Amino acid sequence: ISYLYAIGGQDGGSCLDLVERYDQTNNKWERKASMKTRRLGVGVAVLNEFVYAVGGSDGGKPWDSVEKYNPKNDTWQVGTPRCYQFLSGAILESLRNVDSA
């Protein structure tokens, strides 16, 4: 199963910690666990079946932190290592062998 994730961003005024996942098989979006930090301009990547949210900003100050999402149990944890402060980037990869939450 392949999913598309929408992670963080801005609603026109506030930075968001929201996470939504699009399931192409069922053609619908579903809300997933929110990140621990609100992030605008966050870099997102998939590595070893985990989704990483890297850097970004709170709307003013750039973050140098990383969060790691586990789609198997729908949880986020603060990851390591710390990163350089930056504001964007994205990658799309199919998450294989991941059970739906």
C-alpha positions in Angstrom: 0.0 0.0 0.0 1.3 3.5 -0.9 0.4 6.6 1.1 0.8 10.3 0.7 1.4 12.3 3.9 0.6 16.0 4.4 2.8 17.1 7.4 2.9 20.4 9.2 2.5 23.7 7.2 0.5 26.8 7.9 -3.2 27.6 8.0 -2.7 31.3 7.0 -1.8 32.4 10.5 -0.5 29.6 12.7 2.1 26.9 12.1 0.6 23.4 12.2 1.6 20.1 13.9 -1.1 18.2 12.0 -0.6 15.0 10.0 -2.9 13.6 7.4 -2.5 10.5 5.2 -4.0 9.8 1.9 -5.0 6.2 1.2 -5.1 5.7 -2.6 -6.7 2.3 -2.3 -9.8 3.8 -0.5 -9.4 7.3 -2.0 -9.7 9.1 1.3 -7.7 11.2 3.7 -7.4 10.3 7.4 -6.0 12.2 10.4 -2.9 10.7 12.0 -1.1 11.5 15.3 0.1 15.1 15.4 3.8 15.9 15.6 5.2 17.1 18.9 6.3 20.4 17.4 4.4 22.8 15.0 6.5 23.0 11.8 6.3 25.3 8.8 8.6 24.5 5.8 9.5 21.2 7.3 11.7 18.7 5.3 10.1 15.2 5.2 11.8 11.9 4.2 11.2 8.2 4.5 13.9 5.9 5.7 13.6 2.2 6.8 9.7 2.5 7.0 9.8 5.6 9.3 8.8 9.1 8.3 11.2 11.9 9.4 10.2 15.5 9.9 13.4 17.6 9.8 14.0 21.2 10.6 11.3 23.7 9.6 10.3 26.7 11.6 7.7 27.9 14.1 7.0 30.9 11.9 9.9 32.9 13.2 12.7 30.8 14.6 14.1 27.8 12.6 14.1 24.4 14.3 17.2 22.2 14.4 15.3 19.2 15.6 14.1 15.9 14.1 10.9 13.9 14.7 10.4 10.3 13.7 7.0 8.9 12.9 6.2 5.2 13.2 3.2 4.4 10.9 2.7 0.9 12.5 1.6 2.4 15.8 0.8 6.0 14.8 3.3 7.7 17.1 5.9 10.4 16.9 9.1 10.6 18.9 11.9 13.2 19.0 14.8 11.9 17.0 18.5 12.3 16.8 20.8 13.7 15.6 20.1 17.4 15.7 20.2 18.9 12.2 21.2 22.2 10.6 18.4 24.7 10.7 16.6 24.8 7.3 13.2 25.3 5.8 12.2 22.7 3.2 12.6 19.5 1.3 10.4 16.5 0.5 10.6 13.0 -0.8 7.9 10.4 -1.7 8.4 6.7 -1.1 6.1 3.8 -0.8 6.0 2.3 2.7 6.0 -1.4 2.3 5.0 -4.0 4.8 3.4 -1.4 7.1 0.2 -2.4 8.8 -2.6 0.2 8.7 -3.2 1.9 12.1 
